[in-house]
């Protein structure tokens, strides 16, 4: 039963991220040659960084954070981030869902 609570918590966390991520768009420009390379580098370094943070032991976590930081810098160097407005209600619901999901994942108990 505890594993089920972990999976429900993970699902709630992903649902909260989805609610917040609906209003963020990344667009790239096709004109300069650097933009395409930086966009590829950003995707690769973010994937490597997240993989390192999740699966490798504690010694390699610094490399993971550096890769994530480099990926974020490449995103802003290669593209444009468009942040659409978010209603207060949508923000509240997404943070509530993520908070409940995190609590269920860490305690592996029902909140009610």
N, C-alpha and C positions, 0 to 999 in steps of 0.2 A: 504494500500500500504506500510505503514511503517513496518508492520509485515513481509511482503514479503522481504523487504530489510534486516531485521534482519535474516531471514532464509537463504538468499543468503550469507550474511556475515558469518554466522555460517558454512555453507557449504564450503566457501572459506578457513576459518580457518582450518577446518578438512582436506581439500585437501592439504594445506601447511604442516600440521603436517605429513600427509601421505607421502608426497615427502621427507621430512627429515628423517622420520622413516624407510624408505625402506632400509637404509644402517646400521641399528643398529640391532644386533642380541644378544639375551641372551641365553646362554647355561648353563645347570646345569651338575654337576658331580654326578654320582649315587653311588660312593663308600662310603663316610662317612655318618653316620646316621644324622649328624647335617645339611648336605646340603639340605635334603628334608624338614626338619622342617623349616629352614630359608627361603626356597623358598616359602613355604606355608604362612609363616608369612609376607613375603614381599608383596605378592599379597593381603592378607587380610588387612594389614595396609595401603597400598596404596589406596585400595578401600574405606576403612573407612575414610582416610584423605581427599580424593577428595570429598566424600559425605558430610563430615563435612564442608569443605570449600565452597561448592556450596549451600547447602540447610539449614544449621543451622545459627542462628544469630551471630552477631559479637563477642559475649563473647566466643563462642566455637571455634573461628578461630585458637587460639593458639593451642588447642588440635589437630586440623586438620593439622597444620604445623608440629607439633611433630610427628604425625602418618606418614605423608609423609616422613619426615626425617628418621624415623626409618625404613620405607619401603625401602628407598634408601640404607641405611646401610646394610640391610638384603640382598638386591639384590647383592651388592658387596661381602658380606660375603658368600653367597651361590652359586654364579654363576660367570660366566665370561662374561663380556660385550665385544663384538667384534664390533668395529667401522670400517666399510669399508670406503674407500675413496669416497668422494663426489666431483663431478665436480663443478667448480665455477658457471657455468651456472645453474645447478640444485639447488645449494644453493641460488643463486640470485632469481630464479623463485619462490622457496618455501617461501623465506622471503617476496617477493613482494606480493604473493598471501595471506599470513597470514596478512600482513600489510593492504592490501585492505579489507580483510574480517573483521579485527578488526575495521577499520574505518567505514565500513558499519554497523556493529553491534552497535557501540556506537552512531553514528550520525543518523542512520536509514534514510540515504539519498543516492542517487546514487553518485558515484564519478565522473561521466562524464556529 
